[in-house]
Amino acid sequence: MKLVKHLLDSKGAEIISIAANASVLDAIKLMAERAVGSLLVMDGDALKGIVTERDYARKVIIKGRASDSTEVGEIMTAEVVTATTDQTVSNCMSVMTDRRIRHLPVVDAGKVVGMISIGDLVQAIISDQQEEIEQLEQYISG
């Protein structure tokens, strides 16, 4: 089974982040520019929270707040669920399903080293299953 570190090796470990005092409008613009659904909220190297499109919809739009005057820190999730590089893809899928989240920051030795999404996990599981199917086909024909 693949580990999170294998996912990061193949997809890259870029960290897209924003400061807690940035406006929500800036966060949404950055998400759109980078085609991502969440941003890590960082203070230097320290993870302070995560802000997602879902946070924006539920905590800004529905409540009639102004995107340009609301700060990211006001709507972010401060208690962030994280993964480690040695966790399995399957374990992360369980965590994300149980917690109903779509993004997991990856932390190694107290430092953020990447981010994985539910899409990354599904892709890895499909890849593993395809490899297993090919091995079985070779064994059967073999």
C-alpha positions in Angstrom: 0.0 0.0 0.0 1.2 3.5 -0.8 2.3 5.8 1.9 1.7 9.6 2.0 5.4 10.2 1.3 5.0 8.3 -2.0 2.1 10.6 -3.0 4.1 13.7 -2.2 7.0 12.3 -4.2 4.9 11.9 -7.3 2.6 15.0 -7.0 5.0 17.4 -5.4 5.0 19.0 -2.0 4.1 22.6 -2.9 2.5 24.4 0.0 0.0 27.1 -1.0 -0.7 29.3 2.0 -2.1 32.6 3.2 -1.8 34.6 6.3 -4.6 34.8 8.9 -4.9 38.6 8.5 -5.4 38.4 4.7 -8.8 39.2 3.4 -11.1 36.3 2.4 -11.3 37.9 -1.0 -7.5 37.5 -1.4 -7.9 33.9 -0.3 -10.6 33.1 -2.8 -8.6 34.8 -5.6 -5.5 32.7 -4.7 -7.6 29.5 -4.7 -9.0 30.4 -8.1 -5.5 31.3 -9.5 -4.0 28.1 -8.3 -7.1 25.9 -9.0 -7.2 24.6 -5.4 -10.1 24.2 -3.0 -8.2 25.1 0.2 -5.3 27.0 1.6 -3.1 26.5 4.6 -3.2 29.4 7.0 0.4 29.9 8.0 2.4 32.2 10.2 5.9 31.7 8.9 6.4 27.9 9.2 3.7 27.5 11.8 0.4 26.0 10.7 -2.4 28.1 12.2 -5.4 26.7 10.3 -7.0 25.8 7.0 -9.5 27.7 4.9 -11.6 26.1 2.3 -14.2 27.0 -0.3 -16.7 25.3 2.0 -15.7 27.8 4.8 -16.2 30.6 2.4 -19.7 29.4 1.4 -20.9 28.7 4.9 -19.2 31.5 6.9 -19.1 34.4 4.4 -21.7 34.0 1.6 -24.6 32.5 3.6 -24.0 34.9 6.5 -23.9 38.0 4.2 -20.4 39.0 5.2 -18.1 41.1 3.0 -15.3 39.2 1.4 -13.0 42.1 1.2 -13.3 43.1 4.9 -13.5 39.7 6.5 -10.1 38.2 7.5 -9.2 34.6 6.8 -8.5 34.1 10.5 -12.2 34.8 11.2 -13.5 31.9 9.1 -10.6 29.4 9.0 -10.7 26.0 10.8 -8.1 26.3 13.6 -8.2 22.7 14.7 -6.6 21.1 11.7 -6.6 17.4 11.1 -3.2 16.4 9.6 -1.5 13.4 8.2 2.1 12.2 8.5 4.4 11.0 5.7 4.3 7.5 7.0 0.5 7.1 7.0 -1.0 4.8 4.4 -3.3 6.1 1.7 -6.0 3.8 3.0 -5.7 5.3 6.5 -5.9 8.8 5.2 -9.0 7.9 3.2 -10.6 6.6 6.4 -9.7 9.8 8.3 -11.1 12.0 5.6 -14.3 10.0 5.2 -14.9 9.9 8.9 -14.2 13.6 9.5 -15.9 14.6 6.2 -13.0 16.7 5.0 -11.4 16.9 1.6 -7.9 18.2 2.4 -5.1 17.0 4.7 -2.0 19.0 5.4 1.0 16.6 5.8 3.2 17.3 8.8 6.6 15.7 9.4 8.6 16.4 12.6 6.3 19.4 13.4 6.8 21.0 10.0 4.2 21.2 7.1 5.7 19.3 4.2 2.7 19.2 1.8 -1.0 18.8 1.3 -3.1 15.9 0.0 -6.6 15.9 -1.2 -9.3 13.3 -1.5 -8.7 13.3 -5.2 -5.1 12.4 -4.7 -6.1 9.5 -2.5 -8.7 8.2 -5.0 -6.1 8.4 -7.8 -3.6 6.5 -5.7 -6.1 3.8 -4.8 -7.1 3.4 -8.5 -3.5 3.2 -9.5 -2.8 0.5 -6.9 -5.8 -1.5 -8.0 -4.8 -1.3 -11.7 -1.3 -2.6 -10.8 -2.9 -5.5 -8.9 -5.2 -6.3 -11.9 -2.2 -6.3 -14.3 -0.3 -8.6 -12.0 -3.2 -11.0 -11.7 -3.7 -11.0 -15.5 0.0 -11.9 -15.9 -0.2 -14.6 -13.4 -3.3 -16.1 -15.0 -1.9 -15.9 -18.5 1.3 -17.0 -17.5 
